[in-house]
Amino acid sequence: MVFGCNNGGSTVVRTYRGKEMAAILAKIKEELGESAVILNTKRAATDGLIEIDVESGVRHSSPLEPVAAPLPRAERRDAAKALHGLLLRQGLREQFAKQVVEGADLSLDSLDKAAAAGLSPLLTFDSALHRDRKAVALVGSTGVGKTTTIAKLAARIKASFDLEIGLVSADSYRVGAGYHLQTYASLLNLPFRMVEEAVPLSDGISEAVESLHHCDLILVDTAGYSPRDSNRVHGLCSGLSALRWLEKILVLPAPSNDVDLRTASNAFAQMGCNRVIISKTDETGFMGPAINVALSMGKPLAFLTTGQRVPEDIEPASARRIAWMLTRSLH
């Protein structure tokens, strides 16, 4: 179940009502499955019941929608050439650009829509809250935006689902890092724990999570190291790998290059990352390298962060959004 995403197209929106959030979510999952997208959550002013607007994610063709006529061969060739050129200028590798163009729907009215059709079978997306994963840690290099991303997720999830969120800082390496997350916790009125440097990492996180057992979801901030600092990265990976119940999501910054992103993904993947977040997409007009690494890793993309504002600047990753970023001409 996704907490907020709109991939466009013709979809069905339904409203569910009830007294308890958990019961409503269970009914949504039972009837619509994991593809359900929660668009809005509110409490009705008349009877006080919780109302959740849900997009089913099931696309229906309408008899009133015109069927696009196939483009003439010359026009398809020109569109394919234009799309291929845009993807290469964005830094997408030739092999991936070719696959996107081959799968693109060139009958659509814009290149980003055409590219989205080509990207969809190549990438997987998963921004769901998994009930069997109560604790989630964000991992990645120094300065990729893990702390701010956690604050965005906490605020958005709390507002959308009315869940109790706990925050844990396991970053004792960077001066003041724990207090940065603690400030967000205070502003959002969320419980907070800090892992002490003297305590082994796996023990410290386990104790912090146990102390927040009453929370529905616990987000863990970890130390950021250079992926080339093999000793520190190995220590982090060893500590987190021992916590098999802890989901690890790798954060990769969009404003980077193929070599550094690949080095980071190889270094932090040792701990068994389940998903990927691409951060700072607003800071670059060159998205190809980040998508190259995402495609090479084969892990689901969870979210994109699009600015500094908390909680606004985060969104579930989607083929349509990434295709739009890959078909811009900003350089």
C-alpha positions in Angstrom: 0.0 0.0 0.0 1.4 3.4 -1.0 1.1 6.5 1.0 0.8 9.0 -1.8 1.5 8.7 -5.5 -0.3 9.6 -8.7 1.1 8.0 -11.8 -1.5 9.6 -14.0 -3.8 7.9 -16.4 -7.4 6.7 -15.9 -7.8 5.1 -12.5 -10.6 4.5 -10.0 -10.8 6.6 -6.8 -12.8 5.1 -3.9 -13.5 6.5 -0.4 -13.4 4.2 2.7 -14.9 5.2 6.0 -14.6 3.8 9.5 -13.8 4.4 13.2 -10.3 2.8 13.3 -7.4 3.5 10.9 -6.1 0.0 11.2 -9.4 -1.6 10.3 -9.8 0.7 7.2 -6.3 -0.1 6.0 -6.9 -3.8 6.4 -10.1 -3.6 4.3 -8.3 -1.5 1.6 -5.5 -4.1 1.4 -8.0 -7.0 1.3 -10.1 -5.4 -1.5 -7.4 -3.6 -3.6 -4.1 -5.3 -2.7 -0.7 -3.7 -2.5 -1.3 -1.5 -5.6 -3.7 0.7 -3.6 -2.6 4.3 -3.4 -3.8 6.5 -0.5 -4.5 10.0 -1.8 -6.0 11.7 1.2 -6.9 11.0 4.8 -9.3 13.1 6.9 -11.8 13.0 9.7 -15.4 13.8 8.7 -16.8 16.8 10.4 -20.4 15.4 10.6 -19.9 12.0 12.3 -16.2 12.0 13.2 -15.4 8.9 11.1 -12.1 8.6 9.3 -12.3 8.9 5.6 -9.5 7.7 3.2 -9.5 8.4 -0.5 -7.8 5.5 -2.4 -6.7 5.2 -6.0 -7.1 1.5 -6.9 -4.2 1.5 -9.3 -6.3 -0.6 -11.8 -6.5 1.2 -15.1 -9.7 1.0 -17.1 -10.1 1.9 -20.8 -13.0 4.2 -21.5 -15.1 3.8 -24.7 -15.0 7.6 -24.9 -11.2 7.8 -25.0 -9.9 7.9 -28.6 -7.5 5.2 -29.7 -4.2 6.7 -30.9 -3.5 5.9 -34.5 -0.1 4.5 -35.2 2.4 7.1 -36.2 3.8 6.8 -39.7 7.2 5.0 -39.9 9.1 8.2 -40.5 7.6 10.0 -37.6 8.2 7.0 -35.3 11.8 7.0 -36.4 12.2 10.7 -35.7 10.6 10.4 -32.3 12.8 7.4 -31.4 15.9 9.3 -32.5 14.9 12.4 -30.5 14.2 10.3 -27.4 17.5 8.4 -27.7 19.4 11.7 -28.0 17.7 13.2 -24.9 18.5 10.1 -22.8 22.1 10.0 -23.8 22.5 13.8 -23.0 21.1 13.0 -19.6 23.9 10.5 -19.0 21.9 7.3 -19.5 24.1 4.5 -20.7 23.7 3.4 -24.3 22.5 0.0 -23.4 19.7 1.4 -21.1 18.8 4.2 -23.5 18.4 1.6 -26.3 16.1 -0.5 -24.1 14.0 2.5 -23.1 13.5 3.5 -26.7 12.7 0.0 -27.8 10.0 -0.2 -25.1 8.7 3.4 -25.6 5.2 4.0 -26.8 5.9 6.5 -29.5 2.2 7.1 -30.3 1.9 9.2 -27.1 1.8 13.0 -27.3 5.1 13.7 -25.4 8.5 12.1 -25.1 8.3 11.8 -21.4 5.1 9.7 -21.6 6.7 7.6 -24.3 9.9 7.1 -22.2 7.7 6.1 -19.1 6.3 3.2 -21.1 9.9 2.1 -21.9 11.1 2.5 -18.3 8.3 0.7 -16.7 9.5 -2.9 -17.4 13.1 -2.0 -16.6 12.6 -0.5 -13.1 10.6 -1.7 -10.2 8.9 0.6 -7.6 7.9 0.0 -4.0 7.0 2.9 -1.7 4.8 0.7 0.5 4.8 0.4 4.3 5.5 -3.3 4.8 3.8 -4.6 7.9 6.5 -7.2 8.6 9.2 -4.5 8.7 8.6 -2.3 11.8 12.0 -0.7 11.7 13.7 0.9 8.7 17.2 2.3 8.5 18.5 4.7 5.8 22.1 4.2 4.8 24.5 5.9 2.4 27.4 8.2 2.0 28.1 11.4 3.9 25.8 14.3 2.9 23.2 12.4 0.8 20.3 13.7 2.9 19.4 10.7 5.1 18.4 12.8 8.1 16.2 15.2 6.2 14.7 12.3 4.3 13.8 10.6 7.5 12.1 13.7 8.8 10.1 14.0 5.6 9.0 10.4 5.7 8.0 10.6 9.4 5.9 13.7 8.8 4.2 12.5 5.7 3.5 9.0 7.1 2.2 10.3 10.4 -0.1 12.8 8.6 -1.3 10.2 6.0 -1.8 7.2 8.2 -2.1 8.6 11.7 0.6 6.1 12.8 2.9 6.5 15.8 6.4 7.0 14.4 9.6 6.7 16.4 13.0 8.2 15.4 16.4 6.7 16.2 19.8 8.3 15.6 22.7 5.8 15.2 25.0 8.5 13.9 27.7 9.3 16.5 30.4 9.9 13.9 29.2 13.4 12.7 29.3 16.1 15.3 25.8 17.1 16.2 24.1 14.6 13.9 21.9 13.1 16.6 20.7 16.5 17.7 19.7 17.4 14.1 17.3 14.5 14.1 16.2 15.2 17.7 15.2 18.7 16.6 13.0 17.2 13.9 11.5 14.8 16.4 10.7 17.7 18.8 9.1 19.7 16.0 7.0 16.7 14.9 6.2 15.6 18.5 7.7 12.2 17.9 9.6 9.9 20.4 13.4 9.9 19.9 16.3 7.7 20.9 20.0 8.2 20.4 22.5 5.3 20.2 25.6 6.0 22.3 29.0 5.7 20.6 30.3 3.4 23.3 27.7 0.8 22.6 28.1 -1.7 19.8 26.0 -0.6 16.9 23.7 -3.6 16.6 23.1 -3.7 20.4 22.4 0.1 20.5 19.9 0.0 17.7 18.2 -3.1 19.1 17.8 -1.5 22.5 16.5 1.8 21.0 14.0 0.0 18.8 12.9 -2.2 21.8 12.3 1.0 23.9 10.0 2.2 21.1 8.0 -1.0 20.9 4.8 0.9 21.2 5.4 2.7 17.9 3.9 1.5 14.6 7.1 2.4 12.6 10.6 3.3 13.6 13.0 5.1 11.3 16.7 4.8 12.0 19.3 7.3 10.9 22.8 5.9 10.4 26.2 7.4 10.0 27.4 8.5 6.6 30.9 7.5 5.6 32.8 7.8 2.4 32.4 4.6 0.5 36.1 4.5 0.0 36.6 4.5 3.8 36.6 0.7 3.8 37.2 0.2 7.5 34.3 2.4 8.7 31.9 1.1 6.0 32.8 -2.5 6.8 32.1 -1.8 10.5 28.7 -0.2 9.6 27.8 -3.0 7.3 28.7 -5.7 9.9 26.7 -4.0 12.6 23.6 -3.6 10.4 23.8 -7.0 8.7 23.4 -8.6 12.1 20.0 -7.0 12.4 18.0 -9.1 9.9 14.7 -7.7 11.1 15.9 -4.2 10.2 15.1 -3.1 6.6 17.9 -1.1 5.0 17.2 1.5 2.3 20.1 2.9 0.4 20.0 6.7 -0.3 21.8 7.7 -3.5 22.3 11.4 -4.5 21.2 12.4 -7.9 23.9 15.1 -8.4 26.8 12.6 -8.7 28.5 10.6 -11.4 28.5 7.0 -12.5 31.8 6.0 -10.8 31.0 7.5 -7.4 27.5 6.2 -7.4 28.6 2.7 -8.4 31.3 2.8 -5.7 28.7 3.8 -3.1 26.2 1.2 -4.1 28.8 -1.6 -4.1 30.1 -0.5 -0.7 26.7 -0.2 1.2 25.0 -3.1 -0.6 27.1 -5.4 1.5 24.5 -5.1 4.3 21.7 -6.3 2.1 19.8 -3.1 1.1 16.2 -3.8 0.2 15.2 -0.6 -1.7 16.7 2.7 -3.0 15.9 6.3 -2.5 17.3 8.9 -5.0 17.8 12.2 -3.2 18.4 15.8 -4.2 16.9 15.4 -7.7 16.3 19.2 -7.6 20.0 19.8 -7.5 20.9 18.4 -10.9 19.6 18.4 -14.5 21.6 15.2 -15.2 19.7 12.2 -13.9 21.2 9.5 -16.0 24.0 8.4 -13.6 21.6 7.8 -10.7 19.2 5.8 -13.0 22.1 3.8 -14.4 23.0 2.6 -10.9 19.4 2.0 -10.0 19.0 -0.2 -13.1 22.2 -2.0 -12.4 21.3 -2.7 -8.8 17.9 -4.2 -9.7 16.4 -3.0 -6.4 13.0 -1.3 -6.2 13.0 2.5 -6.1 11.0 3.8 -3.2 11.2 7.6 -3.1 12.6 10.7 -4.8 13.5 13.8 -2.8 12.9 17.0 -4.7 14.0 19.8 -2.3 14.8 20.9 1.2 11.3 21.5 2.5 10.0 19.2 5.2 7.7 17.3 4.6 6.7 18.5 1.1 9.7 17.6 -1.0 9.5 13.9 -1.2 7.4 11.7 -3.5 7.0 8.0 -4.3 9.2 7.1 -7.2 7.4 6.3 -10.5 8.4 5.6 -14.1 6.5 8.7 -15.3 8.3 11.1 -12.9 11.7 9.6 -13.7 11.0 9.7 -17.5 10.1 13.4 -17.2 13.4 14.1 -15.4 15.3 12.1 -18.1 13.7 14.0 -21.0 14.4 17.5 -19.8 16.9 19.7 -21.6 18.6 21.6 -18.8 22.2 21.6 -20.1 
